[in-house]
Each structure stands twice: as C-alpha cells, then as structure tokens.
Amino acid sequence: MTRDTAPSRPSRRRRVRGLARAAALGVALAASGVSSGPAQAANIPEALRPPPENQRKVQFLFGLGPSSRVGGRGWYGYNCGRGWCGYGGGYGGAFKLHQEILFHLTGKWHGPALSLVTQEEFAGGYFGFNILPRFAWDIHVYKPLALVISPFVGLGYHLSHWNPYWYNTYFGYVGAPNYSAATLQFGVTGKLMIGQRWLVWLQFPSADFQIGPGYYYCNPAVNYCPTYFAARFDVLAGGGVAF
C-alpha cells in the first residue's frame, strides 16, 4: 500500500499547483481585458461620444445624391392607339434631394423610430416627388462612439412629372403629364453624431421601387398595358441635427 500511495502524493501536488497557476493566469487575462475597455474608450474624442440615453430623441436629416434607374418596364401607357402603350423610356440617372424628420419610439437617442420622408428628383424634363413614412432601427454598434447603423423600410406615394420636348414631336400636344404610383424603399444608413447634437450620415446603395397602373393614360379594354414598374438605387449623404 505504501508503494501505491507515495508516488500519488507528488502527482496530486503537481496537479493542484497546475490548476492554481491556470486560475491565476485566467484572472490576469480577465483583468487585462476589463482594463483595456476603458483605455480604448479614453481614445475616443469627447466630440464623438454619445449623449445621455434619454436626450436627442428627434432628428432632422437632409441630404442629396445620385439616383439611378437599373430596371423596370412600362412608363405611362401613353397613346395606346398608336402603339405606345407602356412606353419603356424614362430617366436612367437623376439627382435626388432628401428631407426627413425622425422620432425615436423609446425616448432614447437610438432604437426603433418612425420618420416622415420627402424627396425630389431632377433629370432633364423629368421631376419626381416622393412622400412616405418609414420605419427605422438605429442600432448603437459601439458604446463609446455615437455611431449607429440604421436599417429602414417605407411605403408611400410617388409622383412623376414630365415636360420633355419630344412629347409634342411624337405624340402631338398632350401637355405635361403627371403619373402617380407607389414607392417602396428599403436599405441601410450609417449615422454619426458629433458634439452630441450634429449628425453626418451615409445611405448605402438602397432600393426605391416605383409601382403603378400601366393603363394610366389609355383604355385597357382597347390595348393591353402592363403594370408600370421602375427599380432605382440611391446613394445619399448629408447632415442633420438632433434635439
């Protein structure tokens, strides 16, 4: 029995010492990890740190950028009797202005929010107008920094107004036509707050789908006009203020 137990005692001691060293190393690593968080936060400039949680609940944003049509079919269904029903022309690129008022639902400067958006589009003889409510979620991605990533989705009203010279040439005098459709928008915006009040933001390539009746200006009993559909991608940037 003595030969069995004598070698086991040093072995148990070695195991205990090994566990103690491992525990000490784990505590040291955990302590260094905890201390590195405040150290990293200390490197963030004061102007880029977030405001108190229950402040700056409302945002006003404005911006601009290119809006490109990348697909779709039909346009107005204009002059179906002459075979122009569902005219497939239109603007490939446009310049878009953006205005938005946003309210956070939780009473904080981030989190779920509802906004009202208006937009204007310009391209040659074309003018477009959007008005729509949108739902967004400002996700605070890094605690020491006033930076949010904001996915959004919205559905509203779109107006197209045309006044190009070639309407008179090809269709005879028809005036300046207006066309009403729905606009469906979704995408992601990155926003950074500066000085706990001012905002700079970038809307990454985002979708704007315009959908409406293809027989807007013709009689569907005489000519078939497909549903109007236009797919656009916007890249917008701008500034704003939180209050």
C-alpha positions in Angstrom: 0.0 0.0 0.0 2.9 2.3 0.7 4.3 1.9 -2.8 0.8 2.8 -4.3 0.2 6.0 -2.3 3.7 7.5 -2.1 4.1 8.3 -5.8 0.5 9.6 -6.0 1.0 12.4 -3.4 3.6 14.4 -5.5 1.3 13.8 -8.6 -1.6 15.3 -6.8 0.5 18.3 -5.6 1.6 18.9 -9.2 -2.0 18.9 -10.4 -3.0 21.3 -7.7 -0.1 23.7 -8.5 -1.0 23.5 -12.2 -4.7 24.4 -11.5 -3.6 27.3 -9.3 -1.3 28.7 -12.0 -4.0 28.3 -14.6 -6.6 30.1 -12.4 -4.1 32.9 -11.7 -3.4 33.3 -15.5 -7.1 33.4 -16.2 -7.7 36.1 -13.6 -4.8 38.1 -15.0 -6.1 37.9 -18.6 -9.6 38.8 -17.5 -8.3 41.8 -15.6 -6.3 43.0 -18.6 -9.4 42.6 -20.8 -11.6 44.7 -18.5 -8.9 47.4 -18.2 -8.5 47.6 -22.0 -12.1 48.7 -22.5 -11.8 52.0 -20.6 -8.4 52.5 -22.2 -9.9 52.2 -25.7 -12.8 54.5 -24.7 -10.4 57.1 -23.5 -9.1 57.3 -27.0 -12.5 58.4 -28.3 -12.6 62.2 -28.7 -15.2 63.9 -26.5 -17.0 65.3 -29.5 -17.8 61.8 -30.8 -19.1 60.3 -27.6 -22.8 59.6 -27.3 -25.2 61.8 -25.5 -27.2 60.7 -22.4 -29.6 57.9 -23.2 -32.8 60.0 -22.8 -31.7 63.0 -24.9 -31.7 63.9 -28.6 -34.8 61.8 -29.3 -35.7 63.7 -32.5 -33.6 64.1 -35.7 -33.9 66.3 -38.7 -31.9 65.0 -41.7 -31.2 66.4 -45.1 -29.1 65.1 -47.9 -28.6 64.6 -51.6 -27.0 62.2 -54.1 -27.4 60.2 -57.3 -30.5 58.0 -58.1 -30.1 55.5 -60.9 -32.8 53.6 -62.7 -31.5 50.0 -63.1 -34.6 48.2 -64.4 -38.3 48.2 -64.9 -40.9 48.2 -67.6 -43.6 50.5 -69.0 -44.0 54.1 -68.3 -47.3 55.9 -68.8 -49.2 53.7 -71.2 -49.3 56.9 -73.3 -51.3 57.0 -76.6 -52.2 53.3 -76.8 -53.9 53.7 -80.2 -50.6 54.5 -81.8 -48.8 51.5 -80.2 -47.1 53.5 -77.4 -48.9 51.8 -74.6 -46.4 51.1 -71.8 -43.7 53.3 -73.2 -40.4 52.0 -71.9 -38.3 55.1 -71.9 -37.5 57.2 -68.9 -34.6 58.6 -66.9 -31.6 56.5 -66.2 -29.9 58.8 -63.8 -31.4 61.6 -61.6 -30.3 63.9 -58.9 -32.2 63.4 -55.6 -32.8 65.7 -52.6 -33.8 64.2 -49.2 -35.5 65.6 -46.2 -36.5 63.5 -43.1 -37.9 64.1 -39.6 -37.4 61.1 -37.3 -38.8 60.3 -33.8 -37.4 57.5 -31.6 -40.2 55.5 -30.1 -38.3 54.5 -26.8 -37.5 58.1 -25.8 -33.8 57.5 -26.3 -31.4 58.8 -28.9 -31.2 55.4 -30.6 -33.5 52.4 -31.0 -36.7 51.9 -33.1 -38.0 55.0 -34.8 -40.7 56.4 -37.2 -39.9 59.1 -39.7 -41.6 61.1 -42.5 -39.5 61.4 -45.6 -39.9 63.8 -48.6 -37.7 63.5 -51.7 -37.4 65.4 -55.0 -35.8 64.0 -58.2 -34.5 66.0 -61.2 -33.3 64.8 -64.6 -33.8 66.9 -67.8 -37.5 67.2 -68.4 -38.4 65.0 -65.5 -39.3 65.9 -62.0 -40.2 63.2 -59.3 -41.6 63.6 -55.8 -41.8 61.0 -53.0 -43.6 61.3 -49.7 -43.6 58.3 -47.3 -43.5 57.2 -43.7 -40.5 54.9 -42.9 -39.7 52.6 -40.0 -36.0 52.5 -39.0 -34.0 51.0 -36.2 -30.9 53.0 -35.0 -28.6 50.2 -33.7 -25.8 51.6 -31.4 -23.0 49.5 -32.7 -20.1 50.7 -30.4 -20.9 52.0 -26.9 -18.1 54.6 -26.6 -18.9 56.1 -30.0 -22.1 57.9 -31.1 -22.4 55.7 -34.2 -25.5 53.8 -35.3 -26.3 51.5 -38.2 -30.0 52.1 -39.3 -31.9 49.6 -41.5 -35.1 51.1 -42.8 -38.2 50.3 -44.8 -41.0 52.6 -46.1 -44.1 52.7 -48.3 -45.6 55.8 -49.7 -46.6 58.0 -52.7 -44.6 58.8 -55.8 -45.4 61.5 -58.4 -43.7 61.7 -61.8 -44.0 64.9 -63.9 -42.8 65.0 -67.5 -42.3 68.0 -69.8 -39.8 66.9 -72.5 -39.9 68.5 -75.9 -40.3 65.2 -77.8 -43.8 64.6 -76.4 -45.0 67.2 -78.9 -43.0 65.7 -81.7 -44.1 62.0 -81.3 -47.5 62.2 -79.6 -48.8 65.6 -80.6 -49.6 68.2 -77.9 -50.5 66.4 -74.7 -49.4 68.9 -72.1 -47.1 68.0 -69.2 -48.2 64.6 -68.0 -48.3 63.6 -64.3 -48.2 60.0 -63.1 -49.0 58.6 -59.7 -47.6 55.4 -58.3 -46.5 53.8 -55.0 -42.9 53.9 -53.8 -41.3 51.1 -51.8 -38.0 51.9 -50.2 -35.6 49.9 -48.1 -31.9 49.9 -47.2 -29.3 50.8 -44.5 -28.0 54.2 -43.3 -24.9 54.8 -41.2 -25.1 57.9 -38.8 -22.5 59.5 -36.6 -23.4 62.2 -34.0 -20.9 65.0 -33.4 -20.9 67.2 -30.4 -23.9 65.3 -29.0 -26.1 67.2 -31.5 -24.9 67.3 -35.1 -25.2 64.4 -37.5 -23.4 63.2 -40.6 -24.9 60.2 -42.4 -24.5 58.0 -45.4 -27.2 55.9 -47.0 -25.6 52.9 -48.6 -26.9 51.7 -52.1 -30.6 51.4 -51.3 -33.7 50.3 -53.3 -36.5 52.6 -54.4 -39.2 50.6 -56.3 -42.0 52.6 -58.0 -45.1 50.5 -58.9 -48.3 51.7 -60.5 -51.0 51.0 -63.1 -49.8 50.8 -66.7 -53.1 51.9 -68.2 -53.0 55.3 -66.6 -53.5 57.2 -69.9 -55.1 54.6 -72.1 -58.2 52.3 -72.2 -57.3 48.8 -71.1 -60.4 47.5 -73.0 -58.7 48.5 -76.2 -55.0 48.0 -75.6 -53.1 45.9 -73.0 -50.8 48.0 -70.8 -48.6 46.1 -68.4 -48.1 47.3 -64.8 -45.6 50.1 -64.6 -42.5 49.2 -62.5 -39.2 51.0 -62.1 -36.3 49.9 -59.9 -33.9 52.6 -58.7 -30.8 52.5 -56.5 -29.9 55.6 -54.4 -26.7 56.6 -52.7 -27.3 59.6 -50.5 -25.3 61.5 -48.0 -25.9 64.5 -45.8 -26.1 66.1 -42.4 -28.6 66.8 -39.7 -29.4 67.9 -36.2 -30.7 66.0 -33.1 -32.8 67.7 -30.5 
